[in-house]
Amino acid sequence: MLMVTLLVMATAAAGQSVVGRGLEIRFADQVVPAGGTRLALDNAYRRLNSPPLDNLEFVVSDLGFQMKRRFTEYSGDISGRMLGALQAAGPLLGATSPMAEQLAAELPKYQKADGHFGAEQDLAAGANQNRDMPILWGNGRLLLALCERQRIKPDPKLLEMARRIGDYVISTRPYYGKRENFEQVGGAYASGFTTCYPSLIDGLAALAEVSGDAKYAEEGRFIARLSLLDRAFEKHHSHGRFTAYRGMLDLDRQAAKPEFVDTIVTDCHKIREGFLLPTGGITETFDRTGVHDEGCTEADWIRVNLFLWRATGDPMYLDVAEGALRNHLLAVQWLNGGFGHRTLRSLHDGQATWPGGGIKPLGMDAYWCCCMHGTQILADVARWGVVVVNDVPTVTWMASGRWTFKINGREVTVITQRRGPTTWRVRVESPQPLDTVVRLRVPGWCREMSVDDKVRPAAGGWAEVACRGSEPISMDVTFPKEIRRAGVYADTVKAGEPVRLFLGGDLMCLPDDLVEKGIVVHDRVPAVRIASDKVEGNFILVIAESPDGSRKCLTRLVPMSRRPSGGCMYLFNVKHAEPGAFKSMGEPFQQNGVPIEILLACDGESEFYLNGELLVRLPAVSQGIVYPVHARVGRNELAIRVRNEKGPGMMIGLIRAAGGIVSLLSEKCPAMVCDDAALKEYLADTSTAVDAPVAMKTIGKLGIAPHFYMAGDYLGTGARWVWPDTTGKNAKTAYLVRWQFEIGK
């Protein structure tokens, strides 16, 4: 015998959530991620256990300076983030990484007598941007990770190490705790005082909690108050600002009376109004015209909004967090599971330009920060998928998985399974007869929600299901399966402007790889025709049109989180098509081939041609790029035209697919002198053999000067620096390096 009752929870006229301001949230005793949540976290965790991050010497080089890599001067940055991410994700996956234990054992070797990690300092001579700002940022990341480990695996020695960092921060207040530092040290970007000093707040808040010593929280509050002297956004480093907000919200969570919540609520409103991309993400600096995003920023924006929900009780913040997760962060995960930077597209529409209207097939896999930060937020999101609020299991729709709680002496398990953009399955079970309530979020973008085919309107953001009986209870939760239109940067659609199209909470995009070449122009808002706003499957069938309307193809828009890894666009000029004639308006297009990623670091200019088709032209990229594209099954040729006018150069590269490395760039690749005429001849017939080959030579292994380990992705792969033999030749000569590789089905 069982009984299910659904109660829609109304809110007051002021819009307060029924769960109230300042929620007491309790996380599950056991969390097992599943479905897409598990897949993304598995891949991200795999990235942390792959080159170069599986090399202990490489990781701790920000403490001991053994290997010159990206950001070695940011002492505690990579090493701290690695410790935090591995210990956050591993338990959810039932995995143990040796690196976490190695780091815990290795870290004490590098702590200075005054408690900090990194270069020696002379703060009495004044704060120095190049030396001291990286120390502040890196020590902040390490302090937070040590405290997080203390919660999971208490260790008196590591706690004492964390306390010594905290004591160092307190002792340096006479030097750092000055208003003029915000104006005089480093500006607003990543190495500026306004970024690096406030980054200590979240570590100090965590240290106060795990140590029980309030002096660390008081120091965190001092830094927080000082940091609010700079509340400008334009061109400021977004990851740094969100790191400070996280710390302030954590301080307020521990305090008897919140001090910073209202300020952060106001500031985040300004961010939503003025800086959000169409995806719900944010550029590396607060600037919609910025050319790229940053995985760390997206992760922190999600976390800040989760914290704001806890601090205010307003479920709107869950809407924001869900959008940034599904439509940005999950959409930019690389094939190897990592995160980094993606280059954004500005789309033109008549006289208007819409920054961030698409993503280019170009970016960086940021082993130095985003890979760890992305992993940790995916682990945290899994924990936030179902939480207990006032003894009520509360489903946020942030994750799929299984959550087990003890509630009033009873064990209750809630299982959620995302079955599509608009459908979830929820199951509630217990070893004892059920006598509980489960709260379901009704997203703000949704007019109504159905539970087991019974329509329930959105009232205040929540609906409650009373579950009683001796058997487990399953319910199907569905949201309207119809296309929802929104404006470019906000919900409101404005006449004459492009629109975004949503299916449920998913932003729908047109991937480059799902439209016939030449039909859309990748810097213009595409025109699509739709027959109906009612959708049958999990994607939207559309007719994509060329700008002059002369060419059309039948294709589909897909959720951002499930898109192919190349470029895409998500702003559209939408036209109606008669349903009866819709499918006959254009030839169906289906992408064939296998997704791969081309990784290359190269001195000088380069151009990529895959099987005779130009992919991209690049300036010097000596620290490396990633270019995702589809390759045909069987033999392929990537021709790279290179020129380094400063003299002999260096290049290193590999091609990877989802299963791992496919091919390495090597001295075996034939090369030829390649002026414009020779390039034209090659493109006319790419099967032509090299008539006058130029020998390729190995310059050396990764780690040699002048690039050392900056392009760290190649560590442990066997890749080598190579270049055409330019002995006796003009430095301005261009060469075509022909790199052949095989792709299996």
C-alpha positions in Angstrom: 0.0 0.0 0.0 1.4 3.4 -0.9 0.2 6.9 -1.2 1.6 9.8 -3.2 0.4 13.3 -2.7 1.7 16.3 -4.6 1.5 19.7 -2.9 2.4 22.9 -4.8 4.2 25.3 -2.5 3.1 28.9 -2.9 5.2 31.8 -1.8 4.5 35.3 -0.5 3.8 38.2 -2.8 7.4 39.4 -2.3 8.6 36.3 -4.1 10.4 34.6 -1.2 10.9 30.9 -1.6 9.0 28.7 0.8 12.3 27.3 2.1 13.2 30.7 3.4 16.3 32.9 3.7 19.5 31.4 4.8 18.9 27.7 4.2 20.4 25.0 6.4 21.5 22.6 3.7 22.8 19.1 4.5 24.5 17.0 1.9 23.9 13.3 1.4 25.9 10.7 3.4 26.5 8.8 0.2 26.5 10.2 -3.4 26.9 8.1 -6.5 26.7 10.1 -9.7 25.1 8.5 -12.8 24.3 9.1 -16.4 25.7 12.2 -18.0 26.9 13.5 -14.6 29.0 10.4 -14.1 30.4 10.5 -17.7 31.5 14.1 -17.5 33.1 13.6 -14.0 34.8 10.3 -15.1 36.3 12.1 -18.1 37.5 15.1 -16.0 39.0 12.8 -13.4 40.8 10.8 -16.1 42.3 14.1 -17.4 43.9 14.7 -14.0 45.5 11.3 -14.1 47.0 11.8 -17.5 50.1 13.7 -18.8 51.3 16.1 -17.7 49.3 16.1 -14.4 50.3 12.5 -13.5 53.9 13.7 -13.1 54.5 14.7 -9.4 57.6 16.7 -10.3 55.6 18.7 -12.8 52.8 19.3 -10.4 54.9 20.5 -7.5 57.1 22.7 -9.6 55.1 25.7 -8.4 56.6 24.9 -5.0 60.1 23.7 -5.8 60.6 25.2 -9.2 62.0 22.0 -10.7 60.4 22.3 -14.1 59.8 25.6 -15.9 56.1 25.4 -16.9 53.1 27.7 -17.0 52.7 29.6 -13.8 55.5 28.0 -11.7 55.7 31.3 -9.8 52.1 30.8 -8.6 53.2 28.8 -5.6 50.5 26.3 -4.5 48.2 27.0 -7.5 48.4 23.8 -9.6 49.6 21.7 -6.6 46.7 23.0 -4.4 44.1 22.7 -7.1 45.2 19.1 -7.9 44.9 18.1 -4.3 41.4 19.7 -4.0 40.1 18.2 -7.2 41.4 14.7 -6.8 40.1 14.4 -3.2 36.7 15.8 -4.2 36.1 13.6 -7.2 37.8 10.3 -6.2 35.3 9.2 -3.5 32.3 9.8 -5.8 33.8 7.6 -8.4 35.1 4.9 -6.0 38.6 5.8 -7.3 41.9 6.5 -5.5 44.6 8.6 -7.2 48.2 8.1 -6.0 48.8 11.7 -6.8 46.7 13.0 -3.9 48.6 10.9 -1.4 51.9 11.8 -2.9 51.0 15.5 -2.7 50.0 15.2 0.9 53.4 13.7 1.7 55.4 16.1 -0.5 53.9 19.4 0.4 55.6 19.9 3.8 59.0 19.9 2.3 58.4 23.3 0.6 56.9 25.4 3.4 59.0 28.4 4.4 59.8 29.4 8.0 57.2 32.1 8.0 54.5 29.7 6.7 54.2 30.7 3.1 55.1 28.7 0.0 57.2 30.1 -2.9 60.0 32.6 -3.4 61.7 34.4 -0.5 60.1 37.8 0.2 61.1 41.2 1.5 57.7 42.7 2.2 59.1 45.6 4.2 60.4 47.0 0.9 56.8 47.0 -0.4 54.4 44.7 -2.2 55.9 43.5 -5.5 53.5 42.5 -8.3 55.7 40.0 -10.1 56.9 38.2 -6.9 54.1 38.7 -4.3 50.9 38.5 -6.2 51.5 35.0 -7.5 52.4 33.9 -3.9 49.1 35.2 -2.5 47.1 33.5 -5.2 48.9 30.2 -5.1 49.0 30.0 -1.3 45.2 30.8 -1.2 44.5 27.8 -3.5 46.7 25.5 -1.5 45.2 26.7 1.9 41.7 25.9 0.7 42.7 22.4 -0.6 44.4 21.6 2.7 41.3 22.5 4.6 39.0 20.5 2.3 41.3 17.5 2.9 41.0 18.0 6.6 37.2 17.6 6.3 37.6 14.4 4.4 40.7 12.9 5.9 41.9 14.7 9.1 45.7 14.9 9.4 47.2 16.9 12.3 50.4 17.6 10.3 48.5 19.0 7.3 46.2 21.0 9.6 49.3 22.6 11.2 50.6 23.4 7.7 47.4 25.1 6.9 47.5 27.0 10.2 51.0 28.3 9.4 49.7 29.6 6.0 46.9 31.3 7.9 49.3 32.8 10.4 51.5 34.0 7.6 48.5 35.8 6.1 47.7 37.5 9.4 51.3 38.5 9.9 51.4 40.2 6.5 48.4 42.5 7.1 50.7 45.5 7.8 52.1 45.2 4.2 49.1 43.9 2.3 46.2 45.3 4.2 46.4 48.8 2.6 43.9 50.6 0.5 46.6 52.0 -1.8 47.6 48.5 -2.9 44.3 48.2 -4.9 45.3 51.3 -6.8 49.0 50.8 -7.2 49.7 47.1 -7.5 49.0 45.2 -10.7 45.8 46.6 -12.1 42.6 44.6 -12.5 43.7 41.5 -14.3 44.9 38.1 -13.0 48.1 39.2 -11.3 46.6 42.4 -9.8 46.2 43.0 -6.1 42.4 43.2 -6.5 42.5 39.6 -7.7 45.2 38.0 -5.6 44.7 39.3 -2.1 40.9 38.6 -1.9 41.6 35.1 -3.2 42.7 34.2 0.4 39.3 34.7 1.8 37.8 31.2 1.0 40.9 29.4 2.4 40.7 31.5 5.6 37.0 30.8 6.0 37.6 27.1 5.6 40.6 27.2 8.0 38.4 28.9 10.7 35.9 26.1 10.4 38.3 23.1 10.4 40.5 24.5 13.1 37.9 26.1 15.3 39.9 29.3 15.6 37.9 32.4 14.9 41.0 34.6 14.2 41.2 33.2 10.7 37.6 34.1 9.9 38.2 37.6 11.3 41.2 38.0 9.0 39.0 36.8 6.1 36.4 39.4 7.0 39.1 42.1 7.1 40.3 41.2 3.6 36.7 40.9 2.3 35.8 44.4 3.6 39.0 45.8 2.1 38.4 44.1 -1.2 35.0 45.7 -1.6 36.7 49.0 -2.1 37.0 47.8 -5.7 33.5 46.9 -6.9 34.1 47.7 -10.6 33.6 45.0 -13.1 34.8 46.1 -16.5 38.0 44.3 -17.5 38.3 42.7 -14.1 39.4 39.1 -13.8 36.1 37.2 -13.3 37.6 34.0 -11.8 39.3 36.2 -9.2 36.2 38.1 -8.3 34.1 34.9 -8.0 36.8 33.3 -5.8 36.4 36.3 -3.4 32.6 36.0 -3.5 32.8 32.3 -2.6 34.9 33.1 0.4 32.6 35.9 1.6 29.5 33.7 1.3 31.3 30.9 3.2 32.2 33.4 6.0 28.5 34.5 6.1 27.4 30.8 6.3 29.5 30.5 9.5 28.6 33.8 11.0 25.7 34.6 13.4 24.7 37.6 11.2 25.5 37.8 7.4 27.7 40.7 6.4 28.3 40.2 2.7 25.3 38.5 1.2 23.4 41.6 0.2 26.4 43.1 -1.5 27.0 40.0 -3.5 23.3 39.7 -4.4 23.5 43.3 -5.8 26.8 42.6 -7.7 25.6 39.4 -9.2 22.5 41.1 -10.5 24.7 43.6 -12.3 26.7 40.7 -13.7 23.6 39.0 -15.0 22.4 42.2 -16.5 25.6 43.3 -18.2 28.1 40.5 -18.6 26.4 37.1 -19.2 27.0 35.4 -22.5 24.1 33.8 -24.4 25.2 30.5 -22.9 24.9 31.8 -19.3 28.7 31.7 -19.0 31.1 34.6 -18.6 34.3 35.7 -20.4 37.7 35.6 -18.6 37.3 39.3 -17.8 34.0 41.0 -17.3 33.6 42.0 -20.9 31.1 40.5 -23.4 33.4 41.5 -26.2 36.2 39.3 -24.8 37.6 36.8 -27.2 37.5 33.8 -24.9 36.0 32.2 -21.8 37.7 30.5 -19.0 36.7 27.1 -17.5 37.6 28.3 -13.9 35.2 31.3 -14.3 32.3 29.1 -15.4 33.0 26.7 -12.5 33.1 29.5 -10.0 30.0 31.2 -11.4 28.1 28.0 -10.9 29.4 27.7 -7.3 28.6 31.3 -6.4 25.0 30.8 -7.5 24.7 27.6 -5.5 26.0 29.4 -2.5 23.6 32.3 -3.1 20.7 29.9 -3.2 21.8 28.6 0.2 22.3 32.1 1.5 19.0 33.5 0.3 16.6 30.7 -0.4 15.8 32.1 -3.8 15.6 29.2 -6.4 16.4 31.7 -9.2 20.0 31.1 -8.4 19.6 27.4 -9.2 18.2 28.5 -12.6 21.4 30.5 -13.2 23.6 27.7 -12.0 21.8 25.1 -14.1 22.1 27.3 -17.2 25.8 27.9 -16.8 26.4 24.2 -16.1 24.4 22.7 -19.0 24.8 25.4 -21.6 28.4 26.4 -21.1 30.7 24.3 -18.8 29.5 20.9 -20.1 29.5 22.2 -23.7 33.3 23.1 -23.6 34.8 19.9 -22.1 37.5 18.6 -24.4 37.6 15.1 -25.7 40.3 14.2 -23.1 38.0 15.4 -20.3 39.8 18.6 -19.7 38.7 22.2 -19.6 40.3 25.5 -20.6 39.7 28.4 -22.9 37.4 28.5 -26.0 37.6 31.2 -28.5 34.2 33.0 -28.9 32.5 34.2 -32.1 31.0 37.6 -32.7 28.0 37.2 -35.0 26.9 40.0 -37.3 23.3 40.7 -38.3 22.8 43.7 -40.5 24.4 46.6 -38.7 24.4 44.9 -35.3 27.1 42.7 -33.8 26.4 40.2 -31.1 29.6 39.2 -29.1 29.7 35.7 -27.8 27.1 34.5 -30.3 29.0 31.3 -31.0 32.1 29.2 -30.3 35.0 28.8 -32.7 36.7 25.5 -33.1 39.8 26.7 -31.3 41.0 27.0 -27.8 43.4 25.8 -25.1 43.3 22.8 -22.7 44.4 24.6 -19.6 46.3 22.0 -17.5 47.4 24.9 -15.2 43.9 25.6 -13.7 40.7 24.8 -15.6 41.2 21.0 -15.7 41.3 20.9 -11.9 38.7 23.5 -11.3 36.3 21.9 -13.8 36.7 18.5 -12.2 36.0 19.9 -8.7 32.8 21.7 -9.7 31.5 18.6 -11.4 32.1 16.7 -8.2 30.5 19.5 -6.2 27.5 19.7 -8.5 26.9 16.0 -8.0 26.6 16.6 -4.2 24.2 19.5 -4.8 21.9 17.4 -7.0 19.8 16.3 -4.1 20.2 17.9 -0.7 18.3 18.0 2.6 16.6 21.3 3.5 14.7 21.3 6.8 14.6 17.5 6.8 13.2 17.4 3.3 15.1 15.9 0.4 15.2 18.6 -2.2 15.8 17.8 -5.9 17.6 20.6 -7.7 17.9 18.9 -11.2 21.7 19.8 -11.2 22.8 16.1 -11.5 21.8 12.5 -12.2 22.7 10.0 -9.5 21.8 8.4 -6.2 21.7 10.2 -2.8 21.3 8.5 0.5 20.4 10.4 3.7 19.5 9.7 7.4 16.4 11.7 8.1 14.7 11.5 11.5 16.4 8.2 12.1 15.3 6.7 8.8 17.4 6.0 5.7 16.1 7.6 2.6 17.5 7.2 -0.9 16.6 9.5 -3.8 17.6 8.5 -7.4 17.3 10.9 -10.3 17.8 10.1 -13.9 17.8 12.7 -16.7 16.2 11.1 -19.7 16.2 14.1 -22.1 16.1 17.9 -22.1 12.5 17.8 -20.7 12.2 14.5 -18.9 13.4 13.1 -15.5 12.7 9.9 -13.6 12.8 10.2 -9.8 12.7 7.2 -7.5 12.4 7.3 -3.7 13.2 4.2 -1.6 14.0 3.2 2.0 14.6 -0.1 3.9 11.8 1.0 6.2 8.3 2.0 5.1 8.4 5.4 3.5 7.0 8.4 5.4 8.7 11.4 3.9 8.3 14.4 1.6 10.5 15.1 -1.5 10.7 18.6 -2.8 11.0 19.1 -6.6 12.3 22.3 -8.1 10.0 23.9 -10.7 12.6 25.9 -12.8 11.9 29.6 -13.4 12.0 29.0 -17.2 9.1 26.6 -16.9 5.4 27.7 -16.8 4.3 24.3 -15.5 5.6 20.9 -14.6 4.0 17.5 -14.8 4.4 14.6 -12.4 3.1 11.3 -13.7 1.1 13.2 -16.4 -0.6 15.5 -13.9 0.1 19.2 -14.7 1.4 21.2 -11.8 1.9 25.0 -12.3 5.0 26.7 -11.1 4.2 28.5 -7.9 7.2 29.8 -6.0 9.6 27.4 -7.6 8.8 24.2 -5.7 6.4 21.3 -5.6 6.3 18.7 -2.8 5.6 15.0 -3.2 4.5 13.2 0.0 5.7 9.6 -0.3 4.2 7.0 2.1 4.0 3.2 1.9 6.0 0.0 2.0 7.2 0.1 -1.6 9.7 2.3 -3.5 8.0 5.2 -5.4 8.9 6.2 -8.9 7.6 9.2 -10.7 8.1 10.7 -14.2 8.7 14.4 -14.2 8.3 16.3 -17.5 8.6 19.9 -18.5 6.9 21.4 -21.6 8.4 19.8 -24.8 8.2 22.8 -26.9 10.6 25.4 -28.2 11.1 28.3 -26.0 12.5 31.6 -27.4 14.6 34.1 -25.5 16.5 37.2 -26.3 20.3 37.4 -27.0 21.4 38.0 -23.4 18.2 38.0 -21.5 14.8 36.2 -21.5 13.0 39.1 -23.2 12.8 38.8 -27.0 13.2 42.1 -28.7 11.8 42.9 -32.2 14.3 42.8 -34.9 16.9 41.0 -32.9 18.1 37.3 -33.1 16.8 34.8 -30.6 18.1 31.9 -28.6 16.1 28.6 -28.8 15.7 26.4 -25.8 14.3 22.9 -25.2 13.6 22.6 -21.5 16.7 24.2 -19.8 18.9 23.3 -22.8 20.2 26.0 -25.1 20.1 24.6 -28.6 22.9 25.2 -31.1 23.8 24.6 -34.7 27.2 22.8 -34.8 29.5 23.6 -37.6 29.8 19.9 -38.3 26.0 19.4 -38.8 25.5 21.8 -41.7 26.8 21.6 -45.2 29.8 23.8 -45.8 29.1 27.1 -47.5 25.5 27.4 -46.4 26.1 29.3 -43.2 28.7 32.0 -42.7 30.4 31.6 -39.4 30.5 35.3 -38.5 26.8 35.9 -39.4 23.6 35.1 -37.5 22.2 32.0 -39.4 18.7 31.9 -40.7 16.7 28.7 -39.9 13.2 27.6 -40.7 11.1 25.6 -38.2 7.9 23.9 -38.9 6.5 23.7 -35.4 7.3 24.7 -31.8 6.2 21.3 -30.7 9.2 18.8 -30.5 9.1 15.1 -30.7 12.6 14.0 -29.9 15.6 15.6 -28.1 16.7 17.9 -30.9 15.0 20.5 -33.2 14.8 19.8 -36.9 15.5 23.0 -39.0 16.2 24.1 -42.5 19.4 26.1 -42.5 19.6 28.7 -45.3 22.4 30.5 -47.0 22.4 34.3 -46.6 20.8 34.8 -50.0 18.3 32.0 -49.6 19.6 30.1 -52.6 20.9 27.0 -50.7 19.2 25.1 -47.9 19.8 21.9 -46.0 17.8 19.9 -43.5 19.7 19.5 -40.3 19.1 19.7 -36.5 19.8 21.9 -33.5 21.2 20.0 -30.6 21.6 20.7 -26.8 24.9 22.6 -26.1 25.9 19.9 -23.6 25.6 17.2 -26.3 27.1 19.1 -29.3 30.1 17.9 -31.4 33.4 19.2 -30.0 34.0 21.7 -32.9 32.5 25.2 -33.4 28.8 26.1 -33.1 26.3 29.0 -33.2 23.3 29.6 -30.9 21.7 32.8 -32.1 19.2 32.6 -35.0 16.9 34.5 -37.2 13.9 32.1 -37.2 11.4 31.8 -40.0 8.3 29.7 -40.2 8.0 26.7 -42.7 4.8 25.0 -43.7 4.9 21.6 -42.0 3.8 19.7 -45.2 6.6 21.1 -47.3 9.3 21.3 -44.5 11.4 18.2 -45.1 11.4 18.7 -48.9 12.8 22.2 -48.6 16.5 21.1 -48.3 18.7 18.1 -48.7 19.3 16.2 -45.4 22.8 16.6 -44.1 24.5 14.1 -41.7 28.1 14.6 -40.6 30.3 11.6 -41.4 33.7 11.0 -39.8 35.3 10.8 -36.4 35.8 13.8 -34.0 39.5 14.5 -33.4 41.5 17.3 -31.8 44.7 18.7 -33.3 47.2 19.9 -30.7 50.0 22.1 -31.9 52.6 24.4 -30.4 54.6 26.3 -33.0 57.0 29.2 -33.4 55.9 31.7 -36.1 52.8 31.6 -38.3 50.9 28.4 -39.2 48.0 27.3 -41.4 46.2 24.0 -41.1 44.8 22.2 -44.2 42.9 18.9 -43.5 42.6 16.8 -46.7 43.1 20.0 -48.7 40.6 22.2 -46.8 41.8 25.2 -44.9 40.9 25.0 -41.2 42.6 28.0 -39.6 45.4 30.5 -39.8 47.3 31.2 -36.6 50.1 33.5 -35.3 52.8 32.0 -33.1 51.3 29.6 -30.6 54.4 28.4 -28.8 52.4 27.5 -25.7 49.9 25.4 -27.7 46.3 25.3 -29.0 43.6 22.7 -29.5 41.6 22.6 -32.8 38.6 20.1 -32.8 37.4 18.8 -36.2 36.0 15.7 -37.9 38.3 13.5 -39.8 37.3 10.9 -42.3 37.6 7.2 -41.5 40.8 5.8 -43.0 43.8 7.9 -44.2 43.9 11.6 -43.6 46.6 14.3 -44.3 47.0 17.4 -42.1 49.2 19.8 -44.0 50.7 22.6 -41.9 52.2 25.6 -43.6 54.8 27.2 -41.3 56.9 30.3 -41.4 59.1 31.8 -38.7 60.7 35.0 -39.9 62.9 35.3 -36.8 64.9 32.3 -37.8 64.7 28.5 -37.3 61.7 27.5 -35.3 60.2 24.7 -33.3 56.9 22.8 -33.5 55.4 20.0 -31.6 52.1 18.3 -32.1 49.7 15.4 -31.6 46.3 14.3 -32.8 43.9 12.7 -30.3 40.5 11.2 -30.4 38.2 10.2 -27.5 40.2 6.9 -27.1 43.6 8.6 -26.8 46.5 9.7 -29.0 46.1 8.9 -32.7 49.4 10.2 -34.1 52.5 12.3 -33.2 54.1 15.0 -35.4 57.6 13.7 -36.1 60.7 14.0 -38.3 59.2 11.3 -40.5 56.6 13.8 -41.9 57.8 15.0 -45.3 58.2 18.7 -45.8 58.6 21.0 -48.8 59.4 24.7 -49.6 55.9 26.2 -50.1 55.3 29.6 -51.6 51.8 30.6 -52.7 52.2 28.9 -56.1 53.3 25.7 -54.5 50.5 25.8 -52.0 47.9 26.3 -54.8 49.4 23.4 -56.7 49.2 21.2 -53.6 45.6 22.1 -52.9 44.6 21.3 -56.4 45.9 17.7 -55.9 46.8 16.7 -52.4 47.8 13.2 -53.5 50.8 14.6 -55.3 54.2 13.4 -53.9 56.7 15.9 -52.6 59.1 16.7 -55.5 61.9 18.4 -53.6 61.6 17.3 -50.0 63.2 19.2 -47.2 64.4 17.0 -44.4 62.6 17.4 -41.1 64.9 17.3 -38.0 64.3 16.7 -34.4 65.2 19.8 -32.3 64.8 18.0 -29.0 62.5 16.6 -26.4 60.0 18.6 -24.4 61.8 20.6 -21.7 64.5 22.2 -23.9 65.0 26.0 -24.1 63.4 28.3 -24.9 60.0 26.8 -24.3 60.9 24.3 -21.6 57.6 22.7 -20.3 55.3 25.6 -21.2 53.4 23.3 -23.6 53.0 20.8 -20.9 50.3 18.7 -22.7 53.1 16.8 -24.5 54.9 15.6 -21.4 54.9 11.8 -21.3 53.5 11.4 -24.8 56.8 10.9 -26.7 56.2 14.0 -28.8 59.3 15.9 -29.8 60.1 19.4 -31.1 60.7 19.3 -34.8 61.2 21.8 -37.7 62.2 21.6 -41.4 65.9 21.8 -41.9 66.4 25.4 -42.8 70.2 25.3 -43.0 71.4 27.9 -45.6 67.8 29.0 -46.4 66.1 32.4 -46.1 64.4 32.6 -42.7 61.2 34.0 -44.3 60.8 30.8 -46.4 57.5 29.0 -45.8 57.4 25.2 -45.5 54.5 22.7 -45.9 54.7 19.8 -43.4 52.6 16.9 -44.5 51.4 14.8 -41.6 49.5 11.6 -42.5 47.4 9.7 -40.0 44.8 6.9 -39.9 41.4 7.0 -38.2 39.5 3.8 -37.4 35.8 3.4 -37.2 
